[in-house]
Amino acid sequence: MVRSDIGKYTIPLSVVCDRDVSIFETIVEYLKETYGLTYHEIAVLLNRDDRTIWTVYKRAQKKRSAK
């Protein structure tokens, strides 16, 4: 299994193979659901604004619920 490290968090590359959502959406969703990180913690980790992370996470949830 191939993995990518973001700080102390590991994301299996198999997770990003799911093309129902964007890679960024997948990473945000994985960090939120697997590690229980807050939007702020993810934003700091990925060097993005908290509101961007919230929007990306909600968009991923909406896409998944539409299927």
Z-matrix of the N, CA and C atoms (Angstrom, degrees):
N
C 1 1.444
C 2 1.524 1 108.54
N 3 1.301 2 115.76 1 133.19
C 4 1.450 3 121.64 2 178.80
C 5 1.522 4 108.22 3 -95.90
N 6 1.332 5 115.74 4 137.76
C 7 1.463 6 120.58 5 -178.43
C 8 1.523 7 109.60 6 -130.75
N 9 1.307 8 115.23 7 154.85
C 10 1.453 9 122.07 8 174.55
C 11 1.523 10 108.18 9 -120.55
N 12 1.316 11 116.31 10 136.97
C 13 1.462 12 120.45 11 -178.53
C 14 1.523 13 111.03 12 -101.05
N 15 1.324 14 115.36 13 132.76
C 16 1.464 15 122.43 14 171.48
C 17 1.512 16 104.77 15 -121.69
N 18 1.322 17 116.10 16 99.89
C 19 1.460 18 119.20 17 -175.75
C 20 1.512 19 109.06 18 63.18
N 21 1.316 20 116.84 19 -126.12
C 22 1.460 21 120.30 20 179.59
C 23 1.526 22 112.02 21 -94.80
N 24 1.333 23 117.48 22 6.04
C 25 1.463 24 121.94 23 -178.24
C 26 1.521 25 110.11 24 -102.99
N 27 1.303 26 116.18 25 140.02
C 28 1.454 27 121.89 26 -179.29
C 29 1.521 28 109.51 27 -113.42
N 30 1.326 29 115.86 28 133.01
C 31 1.463 30 121.39 29 178.87
C 32 1.524 31 108.21 30 -121.32
N 33 1.330 32 117.72 31 118.16
C 34 1.467 33 119.49 32 176.90
C 35 1.531 34 109.92 33 -64.69
N 36 1.307 35 116.81 34 135.88
C 37 1.460 36 119.84 35 -179.20
C 38 1.523 37 111.93 36 -66.81
N 39 1.312 38 116.89 37 -20.15
C 40 1.467 39 119.77 38 176.87
C 41 1.526 40 111.02 39 -63.67
N 42 1.324 41 116.70 40 -24.19
C 43 1.466 42 121.09 41 179.61
C 44 1.525 43 110.47 42 -66.22
N 45 1.323 44 117.51 43 -38.61
C 46 1.463 45 120.51 44 -177.18
C 47 1.524 46 113.09 45 -80.98
N 48 1.311 47 117.67 46 -2.72
C 49 1.466 48 120.97 47 176.68
C 50 1.520 49 111.77 48 -73.32
N 51 1.322 50 117.15 49 -18.93
C 52 1.461 51 122.10 50 177.72
C 53 1.522 52 108.04 51 -71.99
N 54 1.311 53 117.06 52 109.79
C 55 1.461 54 120.81 53 -174.75
C 56 1.529 55 113.37 54 -96.00
N 57 1.331 56 117.17 55 17.90
C 58 1.465 57 119.87 56 174.90
C 59 1.521 58 110.57 57 -69.46
N 60 1.319 59 115.93 58 -28.53
C 61 1.462 60 122.15 59 177.99
C 62 1.524 61 108.09 60 -131.00
N 63 1.329 62 116.94 61 166.24
C 64 1.464 63 120.48 62 -179.11
C 65 1.534 64 110.67 63 -68.90
N 66 1.306 65 115.61 64 164.21
C 67 1.462 66 120.60 65 179.39
C 68 1.528 67 110.01 66 -62.96
N 69 1.323 68 116.97 67 -42.22
C 70 1.466 69 120.86 68 178.50
C 71 1.524 70 110.76 69 -61.47
N 72 1.329 71 116.72 70 -44.09
C 73 1.463 72 120.80 71 177.74
C 74 1.524 73 110.82 72 -61.42
N 75 1.319 74 116.40 73 -41.09
C 76 1.463 75 121.07 74 179.74
C 77 1.522 76 111.27 75 -63.57
N 78 1.329 77 117.08 76 -43.83
C 79 1.464 78 121.05 77 -179.34
C 80 1.526 79 110.74 78 -64.26
N 81 1.325 80 116.78 79 -45.58
C 82 1.467 81 120.62 80 179.13
C 83 1.523 82 110.12 81 -61.97
N 84 1.317 83 116.37 82 -46.05
C 85 1.463 84 121.71 83 -180.00
C 86 1.530 85 110.99 84 -61.18
N 87 1.319 86 116.82 85 -42.81
C 88 1.468 87 121.63 86 -179.44
C 89 1.532 88 111.03 87 -64.37
N 90 1.315 89 117.13 88 -46.23
C 91 1.467 90 120.70 89 -179.95
C 92 1.523 91 111.28 90 -63.85
N 93 1.322 92 116.93 91 -39.45
C 94 1.467 93 121.25 92 -179.10
C 95 1.526 94 110.87 93 -69.24
N 96 1.322 95 117.20 94 -46.48
C 97 1.461 96 120.76 95 -173.20
C 98 1.527 97 113.55 96 -84.10
N 99 1.311 98 118.13 97 -34.66
C 100 1.462 99 120.81 98 -177.17
C 101 1.523 100 111.97 99 -84.08
N 102 1.320 101 116.19 100 -45.62
C 103 1.461 102 120.18 101 -176.43
C 104 1.528 103 113.07 102 -99.23
N 105 1.326 104 117.40 103 -8.87
C 106 1.461 105 120.75 104 178.71
C 107 1.519 106 113.83 105 67.75
N 108 1.325 107 116.48 106 29.11
C 109 1.462 108 120.41 107 -179.57
C 110 1.525 109 110.65 108 -73.30
N 111 1.316 110 115.97 109 151.26
C 112 1.462 111 120.60 110 175.34
C 113 1.529 112 108.47 111 -80.02
N 114 1.336 113 115.42 112 166.40
C 115 1.466 114 119.63 113 176.97
C 116 1.526 115 109.89 114 -59.51
N 117 1.314 116 116.58 115 -39.65
C 118 1.464 117 120.49 116 -179.46
C 119 1.531 118 111.46 117 -64.41
N 120 1.320 119 117.29 118 -44.15
C 121 1.473 120 120.53 119 179.69
C 122 1.524 121 110.86 120 -62.45
N 123 1.318 122 116.99 121 -41.13
C 124 1.469 123 120.81 122 178.06
C 125 1.525 124 109.66 123 -66.16
N 126 1.322 125 116.95 124 -41.00
C 127 1.467 126 121.45 125 179.70
C 128 1.523 127 111.43 126 -60.84
N 129 1.314 128 116.81 127 -44.05
C 130 1.467 129 120.91 128 178.72
C 131 1.528 130 109.71 129 -64.83
N 132 1.307 131 116.39 130 -43.63
C 133 1.461 132 122.10 131 -178.39
C 134 1.529 133 111.87 132 -62.12
N 135 1.336 134 116.40 133 -40.00
C 136 1.466 135 121.41 134 -176.50
C 137 1.528 136 113.30 135 -100.07
N 138 1.348 137 115.88 136 5.54
C 139 1.468 138 121.54 137 178.63
C 140 1.531 139 111.89 138 56.94
N 141 1.319 140 115.53 139 49.45
C 142 1.459 141 123.00 140 178.47
C 143 1.527 142 109.36 141 -130.02
N 144 1.305 143 116.81 142 168.54
C 145 1.462 144 122.51 143 176.64
C 146 1.530 145 109.37 144 -78.25
N 147 1.326 146 116.40 145 147.03
C 148 1.471 147 121.37 146 179.33
C 149 1.523 148 111.62 147 -55.61
N 150 1.329 149 116.18 148 -40.22
C 151 1.468 150 120.48 149 -177.83
C 152 1.520 151 111.49 150 -66.43
N 153 1.322 152 116.90 151 -33.12
C 154 1.458 153 120.82 152 176.89
C 155 1.520 154 110.09 153 -65.48
N 156 1.316 155 116.63 154 -44.08
C 157 1.465 156 121.20 155 179.95
C 158 1.523 157 110.23 156 -63.24
N 159 1.330 158 116.93 157 -42.80
C 160 1.463 159 120.92 158 178.30
C 161 1.527 160 110.39 159 -60.02
N 162 1.339 161 116.19 160 -46.05
C 163 1.462 162 121.43 161 -179.30
C 164 1.519 163 111.21 162 -62.52
N 165 1.314 164 116.98 163 -45.10
C 166 1.462 165 122.04 164 -179.27
C 167 1.525 166 110.70 165 -63.34
N 168 1.326 167 117.02 166 -43.03
C 169 1.469 168 121.12 167 179.98
C 170 1.527 169 110.64 168 -64.60
N 171 1.316 170 117.28 169 -45.45
C 172 1.467 171 121.24 170 179.86
C 173 1.527 172 111.18 171 -64.84
N 174 1.335 173 117.26 172 -37.16
C 175 1.463 174 121.08 173 178.14
C 176 1.528 175 110.61 174 -64.85
N 177 1.325 176 116.87 175 -40.98
C 178 1.469 177 120.97 176 178.22
C 179 1.525 178 110.59 177 -64.10
N 180 1.329 179 116.82 178 -42.60
C 181 1.467 180 120.48 179 178.42
C 182 1.525 181 110.85 180 -62.23
N 183 1.322 182 116.06 181 -41.31
C 184 1.463 183 120.92 182 -179.38
C 185 1.530 184 110.74 183 -64.57
N 186 1.331 185 116.91 184 -42.89
C 187 1.463 186 120.78 185 178.56
C 188 1.522 187 111.12 186 -63.04
N 189 1.314 188 116.62 187 -41.84
C 190 1.470 189 120.35 188 -179.05
C 191 1.532 190 111.48 189 -68.56
N 192 1.323 191 117.38 190 -36.99
C 193 1.467 192 119.69 191 -179.28
C 194 1.527 193 111.48 192 -73.49
N 195 1.333 194 117.01 193 -22.52
C 196 1.463 195 121.10 194 179.07
C 197 1.524 196 112.03 195 -73.70
N 198 1.319 197 116.89 196 -19.66
C 199 1.472 198 120.46 197 -178.19
C 200 1.483 199 112.42 198 -83.24
